[in-house]
Amino acid sequence: MKKDDKEIENILLNDEQYEKFVNERNEKEFLDILENSKSLKEKEITDFKKVPKDKLFTKDATYIVINKNSKTKTYINGVQAEGFLADKNLLREKLISGLSDSFISGNMYVKFFKLKV
């Protein structure tokens, strides 16, 4: 038997060493997975035409709201933007069909900004 084979055999026969070996290996794999997950970035879609229509009014969608009176700008999610539509089905259909990426609700101008995928 080779020297490496004998070392492996000794490790396998000794439960404590084997457990330590397995734990170190699992920890290394876990740290590798964590490192890889940090490098993954969320993808953002800013082109309104490329946004899946079923994602327009979700928490992952972001809209810009500009108040005409106070000239302030805020960001809201898709669920909140849907609330601005209230019972305006025609505007909703324009957004879903891709004809428009914005609408006016009272003194608020609401425009699609981005979608996190």
LOLUM-384529 format. One record per residue: residue number from 1; residue in one letter; chain; x, y, z of N, C-alpha, C, O in turn. Coordinates in nm, 2 decimals, padded with zeros to 4 digits, always signed. Layout:
N
 num residu chaine   n.c1   n.c2   n.c3  ca.c1  ca.c2  ca.c3   c.c1   c.c2   c.c3   o.c1   o.c2   o.c3
 NUM      A      A      X      Y      Z      X      Y      Z      X      Y      Z      X      Y      Z
...
//
This chain:
117
 num residu chaine   n.c1   n.c2   n.c3  ca.c1  ca.c2  ca.c3   c.c1   c.c2   c.c3   o.c1   o.c2   o.c3
   1      M      A +00.08 -00.12 +00.00 +00.00 +00.00 +00.00 +00.09 +00.13 +00.00 +00.20 +00.13 +00.06
   2      K      A +00.04 +00.23 -00.07 +00.10 +00.35 -00.07 +00.09 +00.42 +00.07 +00.00 +00.39 +00.15
   3      K      A +00.17 +00.52 +00.08 +00.17 +00.60 +00.21 +00.04 +00.67 +00.22 -00.02 +00.68 +00.33
   4      D      A -00.01 +00.73 +00.11 -00.14 +00.81 +00.11 -00.26 +00.71 +00.15 -00.34 +00.75 +00.23
   5      D      A -00.25 +00.59 +00.09 -00.36 +00.50 +00.12 -00.36 +00.46 +00.27 -00.47 +00.45 +00.33
   6      K      A -00.24 +00.45 +00.33 -00.23 +00.41 +00.47 -00.29 +00.52 +00.56 -00.35 +00.50 +00.66
   7      E      A -00.25 +00.65 +00.52 -00.30 +00.76 +00.60 -00.46 +00.77 +00.59 -00.52 +00.79 +00.69
   8      I      A -00.51 +00.75 +00.47 -00.66 +00.75 +00.46 -00.72 +00.64 +00.54 -00.82 +00.66 +00.60
   9      E      A -00.66 +00.52 +00.53 -00.71 +00.41 +00.61 -00.71 +00.44 +00.76 -00.80 +00.41 +00.83
  10      N      A -00.60 +00.50 +00.81 -00.59 +00.54 +00.95 -00.70 +00.64 +00.99 -00.76 +00.64 +01.09
  11      I      A -00.72 +00.74 +00.90 -00.82 +00.84 +00.92 -00.96 +00.77 +00.93 -01.04 +00.81 +01.02
  12      L      A -00.99 +00.68 +00.84 -01.12 +00.61 +00.84 -01.14 +00.53 +00.96 -01.25 +00.51 +01.01
  13      L      A -01.03 +00.47 +01.01 -01.04 +00.38 +01.13 -01.06 +00.46 +01.26 -01.12 +00.42 +01.35
  14      N      A -01.01 +00.58 +01.26 -01.02 +00.67 +01.37 -01.14 +00.76 +01.35 -01.13 +00.86 +01.27
  15      D      A -01.25 +00.74 +01.43 -01.37 +00.81 +01.41 -01.35 +00.96 +01.43 -01.41 +01.05 +01.36
  16      E      A -01.27 +01.00 +01.53 -01.25 +01.14 +01.56 -01.18 +01.21 +01.44 -01.22 +01.32 +01.41
  17      Q      A -01.08 +01.15 +01.39 -01.01 +01.22 +01.27 -01.10 +01.22 +01.15 -01.10 +01.32 +01.08
  18      Y      A -01.18 +01.12 +01.13 -01.27 +01.12 +01.02 -01.37 +01.23 +01.03 -01.40 +01.30 +00.93
  19      E      A -01.43 +01.24 +01.15 -01.53 +01.34 +01.17 -01.47 +01.48 +01.15 -01.53 +01.57 +01.09
  20      K      A -01.35 +01.50 +01.20 -01.28 +01.63 +01.18 -01.26 +01.66 +01.03 -01.28 +01.77 +00.98
  21      F      A -01.21 +01.55 +00.96 -01.19 +01.56 +00.81 -01.32 +01.60 +00.74 -01.32 +01.69 +00.66
  22      V      A -01.43 +01.53 +00.77 -01.56 +01.56 +00.71 -01.61 +01.70 +00.74 -01.66 +01.77 +00.65
  23      N      A -01.59 +01.74 +00.86 -01.64 +01.88 +00.90 -01.56 +01.98 +00.83 -01.61 +02.08 +00.79
  24      E      A -01.43 +01.97 +00.82 -01.34 +02.06 +00.75 -01.38 +02.07 +00.60 -01.39 +02.18 +00.55
  25      R      A -01.41 +01.96 +00.55 -01.45 +01.95 +00.40 -01.58 +02.02 +00.38 -01.60 +02.10 +00.29
  26      N      A -01.68 +01.99 +00.47 -01.81 +02.06 +00.46 -01.80 +02.21 +00.48 -01.87 +02.29 +00.42
  27      E      A -01.72 +02.25 +00.58 -01.70 +02.39 +00.60 -01.64 +02.46 +00.48 -01.68 +02.57 +00.45
  28      K      A -01.55 +02.40 +00.42 -01.48 +02.46 +00.30 -01.59 +02.47 +00.19 -01.59 +02.57 +00.12
  29      E      A -01.67 +02.37 +00.17 -01.77 +02.37 +00.06 -01.87 +02.48 +00.09 -01.91 +02.55 +00.00
  30      F      A -01.91 +02.49 +00.22 -02.01 +02.59 +00.26 -01.95 +02.73 +00.24 -02.02 +02.82 +00.19
  31      L      A -01.82 +02.76 +00.27 -01.76 +02.89 +00.25 -01.75 +02.92 +00.10 -01.77 +03.03 +00.06
  32      D      A -01.73 +02.82 +00.02 -01.72 +02.84 -00.13 -01.86 +02.88 -00.18 -01.87 +02.97 -00.26
  33      I      A -01.97 +02.81 -00.13 -02.10 +02.85 -00.17 -02.14 +02.99 -00.13 -02.20 +03.06 -00.21
  34      L      A -02.10 +03.03 -00.01 -02.12 +03.16 +00.03 -02.05 +03.27 -00.05 -02.11 +03.37 -00.09
  35      E      A -01.93 +03.24 -00.09 -01.85 +03.33 -00.17 -01.91 +03.34 -00.31 -01.92 +03.45 -00.36
  36      N      A -01.96 +03.23 -00.37 -02.02 +03.23 -00.50 -02.16 +03.31 -00.49 -02.19 +03.38 -00.59
  37      S      A -02.23 +03.30 -00.39 -02.36 +03.36 -00.38 -02.34 +03.51 -00.36 -02.43 +03.59 -00.40
  38      K      A -02.23 +03.56 -00.30 -02.21 +03.70 -00.29 -02.18 +03.76 -00.43 -02.21 +03.88 -00.45
  39      S      A -02.12 +03.68 -00.52 -02.09 +03.74 -00.65 -02.21 +03.74 -00.74 -02.21 +03.81 -00.84
  40      L      A -02.32 +03.67 -00.71 -02.44 +03.68 -00.79 -02.51 +03.81 -00.76 -02.54 +03.85 -00.64
  41      K      A -02.54 +03.89 -00.86 -02.61 +04.01 -00.84 -02.75 +04.00 -00.90 -02.77 +03.92 -00.99
  42      E      A -02.84 +04.08 -00.84 -02.98 +04.08 -00.89 -02.98 +04.15 -01.03 -02.91 +04.25 -01.05
  43      K      A -03.05 +04.09 -01.12 -03.06 +04.14 -01.25 -03.18 +04.24 -01.25 -03.28 +04.22 -01.19
  44      E      A -03.16 +04.35 -01.32 -03.26 +04.46 -01.32 -03.30 +04.48 -01.47 -03.21 +04.49 -01.56
  45      I      A -03.43 +04.49 -01.49 -03.48 +04.53 -01.63 -03.53 +04.67 -01.62 -03.62 +04.70 -01.54
  46      T      A -03.47 +04.76 -01.70 -03.52 +04.89 -01.71 -03.60 +04.92 -01.83 -03.67 +05.02 -01.84
  47      D      A -03.59 +04.84 -01.93 -03.66 +04.86 -02.06 -03.80 +04.80 -02.04 -03.82 +04.68 -02.02
  48      F      A -03.90 +04.89 -02.04 -04.04 +04.86 -02.01 -04.09 +04.75 -02.11 -04.17 +04.66 -02.07
  49      K      A -04.05 +04.75 -02.23 -04.09 +04.65 -02.33 -04.05 +04.51 -02.29 -04.11 +04.41 -02.34
  50      K      A -03.94 +04.50 -02.22 -03.89 +04.36 -02.18 -03.94 +04.31 -02.05 -03.91 +04.19 -02.02
  51      V      A -04.02 +04.39 -01.98 -04.07 +04.34 -01.85 -04.18 +04.24 -01.87 -04.27 +04.27 -01.95
  52      P      A -04.17 +04.13 -01.80 -04.29 +04.03 -01.81 -04.41 +04.10 -01.75 -04.41 +04.16 -01.64
  53      K      A -04.52 +04.10 -01.82 -04.64 +04.17 -01.78 -04.70 +04.13 -01.65 -04.77 +04.21 -01.59
  54      D      A -04.68 +04.00 -01.61 -04.73 +03.96 -01.49 -04.65 +04.01 -01.37 -04.69 +03.99 -01.25
  55      K      A -04.54 +04.07 -01.39 -04.45 +04.13 -01.29 -04.47 +04.28 -01.27 -04.40 +04.34 -01.18
  56      L      A -04.55 +04.34 -01.35 -04.56 +04.49 -01.35 -04.61 +04.54 -01.21 -04.57 +04.64 -01.17
  57      F      A -04.70 +04.47 -01.15 -04.76 +04.51 -01.02 -04.72 +04.42 -00.91 -04.81 +04.38 -00.83
  58      T      A -04.59 +04.39 -00.90 -04.54 +04.31 -00.78 -04.45 +04.40 -00.70 -04.42 +04.51 -00.74
  59      K      A -04.41 +04.35 -00.59 -04.31 +04.42 -00.50 -04.18 +04.44 -00.56 -04.10 +04.52 -00.52
  60      D      A -04.15 +04.36 -00.67 -04.02 +04.37 -00.73 -04.01 +04.48 -00.84 -03.90 +04.52 -00.88
  61      A      A -04.12 +04.54 -00.88 -04.12 +04.65 -00.97 -04.11 +04.78 -00.90 -04.16 +04.79 -00.78
  62      T      A -04.04 +04.87 -00.95 -04.03 +05.01 -00.89 -04.08 +05.11 -00.99 -04.05 +05.11 -01.11
  63      Y      A -04.15 +05.21 -00.94 -04.21 +05.32 -01.01 -04.16 +05.45 -00.95 -04.14 +05.46 -00.83
  64      I      A -04.15 +05.55 -01.03 -04.12 +05.69 -00.99 -04.25 +05.76 -00.98 -04.33 +05.75 -01.07
  65      V      A -04.28 +05.83 -00.87 -04.40 +05.91 -00.86 -04.35 +06.06 -00.84 -04.27 +06.09 -00.75
  66      I      A -04.40 +06.14 -00.93 -04.37 +06.29 -00.92 -04.50 +06.36 -00.89 -04.60 +06.35 -00.96
  67      N      A -04.49 +06.44 -00.78 -04.60 +06.52 -00.74 -04.60 +06.65 -00.82 -04.50 +06.72 -00.81
  68      K      A -04.70 +06.68 -00.89 -04.70 +06.80 -00.98 -04.70 +06.93 -00.90 -04.64 +07.03 -00.94
  69      N      A -04.77 +06.93 -00.78 -04.78 +07.05 -00.70 -04.65 +07.08 -00.63 -04.60 +07.19 -00.64
  70      S      A -04.60 +06.98 -00.55 -04.48 +07.01 -00.47 -04.35 +06.98 -00.55 -04.24 +07.01 -00.50
  71      K      A -04.36 +06.92 -00.67 -04.24 +06.89 -00.75 -04.14 +06.80 -00.68 -04.02 +06.81 -00.69
  72      T      A -04.20 +06.70 -00.60 -04.11 +06.60 -00.53 -04.12 +06.47 -00.60 -04.22 +06.44 -00.67
  73      K      A -04.02 +06.39 -00.59 -04.01 +06.26 -00.65 -03.99 +06.16 -00.55 -03.90 +06.17 -00.46
  74      T      A -04.07 +06.05 -00.56 -04.05 +05.94 -00.46 -04.06 +05.81 -00.55 -04.10 +05.81 -00.66
  75      Y      A -04.02 +05.70 -00.48 -04.02 +05.57 -00.54 -04.12 +05.48 -00.47 -04.13 +05.48 -00.35
  76      I      A -04.20 +05.40 -00.55 -04.29 +05.31 -00.49 -04.28 +05.17 -00.56 -04.22 +05.17 -00.67
  77      N      A -04.34 +05.07 -00.50 -04.33 +04.94 -00.57 -04.45 +04.92 -00.65 -04.54 +05.00 -00.66
  78      G      A -04.46 +04.81 -00.72 -04.57 +04.78 -00.82 -04.70 +04.77 -00.75 -04.80 +04.80 -00.81
  79      V      A -04.71 +04.71 -00.63 -04.83 +04.70 -00.56 -04.89 +04.83 -00.53 -05.01 +04.86 -00.54
  80      Q      A -04.80 +04.93 -00.48 -04.85 +05.06 -00.45 -04.89 +05.13 -00.58 -04.99 +05.21 -00.58
  81      A      A -04.82 +05.11 -00.69 -04.86 +05.17 -00.82 -04.99 +05.13 -00.86 -05.07 +05.20 -00.92
  82      E      A -05.02 +05.00 -00.84 -05.15 +04.94 -00.87 -05.26 +05.02 -00.79 -05.37 +05.04 -00.84
  83      G      A -05.23 +05.05 -00.67 -05.33 +05.13 -00.59 -05.36 +05.26 -00.65 -05.47 +05.31 -00.63
  84      F      A -05.26 +05.33 -00.71 -05.28 +05.46 -00.78 -05.38 +05.44 -00.89 -05.45 +05.54 -00.93
  85      L      A -05.38 +05.32 -00.95 -05.47 +05.30 -01.07 -05.62 +05.29 -01.02 -05.71 +05.33 -01.10
  86      A      A -05.64 +05.24 -00.90 -05.77 +05.22 -00.84 -05.87 +05.15 -00.94 -05.85 +05.03 -00.97
  87      D      A -05.97 +05.22 -00.99 -06.06 +05.15 -01.08 -06.04 +05.20 -01.23 -06.14 +05.19 -01.31
  88      K      A -05.92 +05.24 -01.26 -05.90 +05.29 -01.40 -05.85 +05.17 -01.48 -05.73 +05.15 -01.51
  89      N      A -05.94 +05.09 -01.53 -05.91 +04.97 -01.60 -05.84 +05.00 -01.74 -05.76 +04.92 -01.79
  90      L      A -05.88 +05.11 -01.80 -05.82 +05.14 -01.93 -05.67 +05.17 -01.92 -05.59 +05.13 -02.00
  91      L      A -05.63 +05.24 -01.81 -05.49 +05.27 -01.79 -05.42 +05.14 -01.76 -05.30 +05.12 -01.81
  92      R      A -05.48 +05.05 -01.68 -05.42 +04.92 -01.65 -05.39 +04.84 -01.78 -05.28 +04.79 -01.79
  93      E      A -05.49 +04.84 -01.86 -05.47 +04.77 -01.99 -05.36 +04.83 -02.08 -05.29 +04.75 -02.14
  94      K      A -05.35 +04.96 -02.08 -05.24 +05.02 -02.15 -05.10 +04.98 -02.10 -05.01 +04.96 -02.18
  95      L      A -05.09 +04.98 -01.97 -04.97 +04.93 -01.91 -04.94 +04.79 -01.94 -04.82 +04.75 -01.98
  96      I      A -05.03 +04.70 -01.92 -05.01 +04.56 -01.95 -04.98 +04.53 -02.09 -04.90 +04.44 -02.12
  97      S      A -05.05 +04.60 -02.18 -05.03 +04.58 -02.33 -04.89 +04.64 -02.37 -04.85 +04.61 -02.49
  98      G      A -04.83 +04.73 -02.29 -04.71 +04.79 -02.33 -04.72 +04.91 -02.41 -04.62 +04.97 -02.46
  99      L      A -04.84 +04.97 -02.42 -04.86 +05.09 -02.50 -04.81 +05.21 -02.42 -04.77 +05.31 -02.48
 100      S      A -04.81 +05.21 -02.29 -04.76 +05.32 -02.21 -04.68 +05.26 -02.09 -04.72 +05.16 -02.04
 101      D      A -04.58 +05.34 -02.04 -04.51 +05.30 -01.92 -04.54 +05.40 -01.81 -04.47 +05.39 -01.71
 102      S      A -04.64 +05.49 -01.83 -04.67 +05.58 -01.72 -04.82 +05.62 -01.73 -04.89 +05.59 -01.82
 103      F      A -04.86 +05.68 -01.62 -05.00 +05.73 -01.61 -05.01 +05.84 -01.51 -04.92 +05.86 -01.43
 104      I      A -05.12 +05.91 -01.51 -05.14 +06.02 -01.42 -05.26 +05.98 -01.33 -05.36 +05.94 -01.38
 105      S      A -05.24 +06.01 -01.20 -05.34 +05.98 -01.10 -05.36 +06.10 -01.01 -05.27 +06.13 -00.93
 106      G      A -05.46 +06.18 -01.03 -05.48 +06.31 -00.96 -05.37 +06.40 -00.99 -05.35 +06.44 -01.11
 107      N      A -05.29 +06.45 -00.89 -05.18 +06.54 -00.91 -05.04 +06.46 -00.92 -04.94 +06.52 -00.90
 108      M      A -05.05 +06.33 -00.93 -04.93 +06.24 -00.94 -04.91 +06.19 -01.08 -05.00 +06.14 -01.14
 109      Y      A -04.78 +06.20 -01.12 -04.74 +06.14 -01.24 -04.66 +06.01 -01.20 -04.56 +06.02 -01.13
 110      V      A -04.70 +05.89 -01.25 -04.64 +05.76 -01.21 -04.58 +05.70 -01.33 -04.65 +05.68 -01.43
 111      K      A -04.45 +05.67 -01.32 -04.38 +05.61 -01.44 -04.30 +05.49 -01.39 -04.24 +05.49 -01.29
 112      F      A -04.30 +05.38 -01.48 -04.22 +05.26 -01.45 -04.07 +05.30 -01.45 -04.03 +05.38 -01.53
 113      F      A -04.00 +05.24 -01.35 -03.85 +05.27 -01.34 -03.77 +05.15 -01.37 -03.68 +05.15 -01.45
 114      K      A -03.79 +05.04 -01.29 -03.72 +04.91 -01.31 -03.79 +04.80 -01.25 -03.88 +04.81 -01.17
 115      L      A -03.74 +04.68 -01.28 -03.79 +04.55 -01.22 -03.67 +04.47 -01.18 -03.58 +04.45 -01.26
 116      K      A -03.67 +04.42 -01.06 -03.56 +04.33 -01.01 -03.60 +04.19 -01.04 -03.72 +04.15 -01.01
 117      V      A -03.51 +04.12 -01.10 -03.54 +03.98 -01.13 -03.47 +03.89 -01.04 -03.47 +03.76 -01.05
//
